[in-house]
């Protein structure tokens, strides 16, 4: 059965914007709501890094949906 996971990555902030080419941490969530809530919570607390919602990945094929 196909399973989907939602990916959140943490990037360092450079010049006020997250540097998307440098990934410091990555975490998977079962729901989009859980992933977006984690992004909001993380970004309220930490200022030197920024959490970004990447998208939904099909675990069978590895495709970003």
Phi and psi restraints in degrees (value plus and minus 20) as a CYANA .aco file:
   2 UNK   PHI     -91.5   -51.5
   2 UNK   PSI     114.7   154.7
   3 UNK   PHI    -141.9  -101.9
   3 UNK   PSI     120.9   160.9
   4 UNK   PHI    -135.9   -95.9
   4 UNK   PSI     119.1   159.1
   5 UNK   PHI    -147.1  -107.1
   5 UNK   PSI     129.5   169.5
   6 UNK   PHI    -125.6   -85.6
   6 UNK   PSI     109.7   149.7
   7 UNK   PHI    -124.0   -84.0
   7 UNK   PSI     113.3   153.3
   8 UNK   PHI    -142.8  -102.8
   8 UNK   PSI     110.2   150.2
   9 UNK   PHI    -137.1   -97.1
   9 UNK   PSI     129.6   169.6
  10 UNK   PHI    -129.6   -89.6
  10 UNK   PSI     108.9   148.9
  11 UNK   PHI    -144.2  -104.2
  11 UNK   PSI     129.6   169.6
  12 UNK   PHI     -90.8   -50.8
  12 UNK   PSI     130.6   170.6
  13 UNK   PHI    -115.0   -75.0
  13 UNK   PSI     106.8   146.8
  14 UNK   PHI    -151.8  -111.8
  14 UNK   PSI     105.3   145.3
  15 UNK   PHI      38.4    78.4
  15 UNK   PSI      15.3    55.3
  16 UNK   PHI      62.9   102.9
  16 UNK   PSI     -22.1    17.9
  17 UNK   PHI    -148.0  -108.0
  17 UNK   PSI     129.2   169.2
  18 UNK   PHI     -88.5   -48.5
  18 UNK   PSI     116.1   156.1
  19 UNK   PHI    -106.4   -66.4
  19 UNK   PSI      78.3   118.3
  20 UNK   PHI     -89.5   -49.5
  20 UNK   PSI     -32.6     7.4
  21 UNK   PHI    -102.8   -62.8
  21 UNK   PSI     -33.0     7.0
  22 UNK   PHI    -133.2   -93.2
  22 UNK   PSI      92.0   132.0
  23 UNK   PHI    -121.8   -81.8
  23 UNK   PSI      99.7   139.7
  24 UNK   PHI    -111.4   -71.4
  24 UNK   PSI     -49.7    -9.7
  25 UNK   PHI    -178.2  -138.2
  25 UNK   PSI     131.0   171.0
  26 UNK   PHI    -160.8  -120.8
  26 UNK   PSI     118.3   158.3
  27 UNK   PHI    -158.7  -118.7
  27 UNK   PSI     126.4   166.4
  28 UNK   PHI    -126.3   -86.3
  28 UNK   PSI     124.2   164.2
  29 UNK   PHI    -149.6  -109.6
  29 UNK   PSI     131.2   171.2
  30 UNK   PHI     -96.2   -56.2
  30 UNK   PSI     -50.8   -10.8
  31 UNK   PHI    -144.9  -104.9
  31 UNK   PSI     134.4   174.4
  32 UNK   PHI     -86.6   -46.6
  32 UNK   PSI     -57.6   -17.6
  33 UNK   PHI     -79.5   -39.5
  33 UNK   PSI     -64.9   -24.9
  34 UNK   PHI     -83.3   -43.3
  34 UNK   PSI     -59.3   -19.3
  35 UNK   PHI     -87.3   -47.3
  35 UNK   PSI     -64.3   -24.3
  36 UNK   PHI     -88.9   -48.9
  36 UNK   PSI     -55.1   -15.1
  37 UNK   PHI     -85.3   -45.3
  37 UNK   PSI     -59.3   -19.3
  38 UNK   PHI     -85.1   -45.1
  38 UNK   PSI     -59.2   -19.2
  39 UNK   PHI     -82.3   -42.3
  39 UNK   PSI     -67.5   -27.5
  40 UNK   PHI     -82.7   -42.7
  40 UNK   PSI     -65.7   -25.7
  41 UNK   PHI     -82.5   -42.5
  41 UNK   PSI     -65.8   -25.8
  42 UNK   PHI     -81.7   -41.7
  42 UNK   PSI     -66.1   -26.1
  43 UNK   PHI     -90.8   -50.8
  43 UNK   PSI     -41.2    -1.2
  44 UNK   PHI     -93.7   -53.7
  44 UNK   PSI     -50.8   -10.8
  45 UNK   PHI    -110.5   -70.5
  45 UNK   PSI     -67.1   -27.1
  46 UNK   PHI    -122.0   -82.0
  46 UNK   PSI     119.0   159.0
  47 UNK   PHI    -134.2   -94.2
  47 UNK   PSI     -43.5    -3.5
  48 UNK   PHI    -104.6   -64.6
  48 UNK   PSI     -34.3     5.7
  49 UNK   PHI    -151.5  -111.5
  49 UNK   PSI     141.5   181.5
  50 UNK   PHI    -156.1  -116.1
  50 UNK   PSI     111.8   151.8
  51 UNK   PHI    -106.3   -66.3
  51 UNK   PSI     120.8   160.8
  52 UNK   PHI    -155.2  -115.2
  52 UNK   PSI     112.4   152.4
  53 UNK   PHI     -97.6   -57.6
  53 UNK   PSI     102.1   142.1
  54 UNK   PHI    -108.6   -68.6
  54 UNK   PSI     -65.4   -25.4
  55 UNK   PHI     129.0   169.0
  55 UNK   PSI    -190.0  -150.0
  56 UNK   PHI    -123.3   -83.3
  56 UNK   PSI     113.0   153.0
  57 UNK   PHI    -137.7   -97.7
  57 UNK   PSI     112.9   152.9
  58 UNK   PHI     -99.8   -59.8
  58 UNK   PSI      97.0   137.0
  59 UNK   PHI     -90.4   -50.4
  59 UNK   PSI     -43.2    -3.2
  60 UNK   PHI     -92.5   -52.5
  60 UNK   PSI     -66.0   -26.0
  61 UNK   PHI    -120.6   -80.6
  61 UNK   PSI     -41.2    -1.2
  62 UNK   PHI      60.8   100.8
  62 UNK   PSI     -11.9    28.1
  63 UNK   PHI    -100.2   -60.2
  63 UNK   PSI     120.6   160.6
  64 UNK   PHI    -100.0   -60.0
  64 UNK   PSI     102.6   142.6
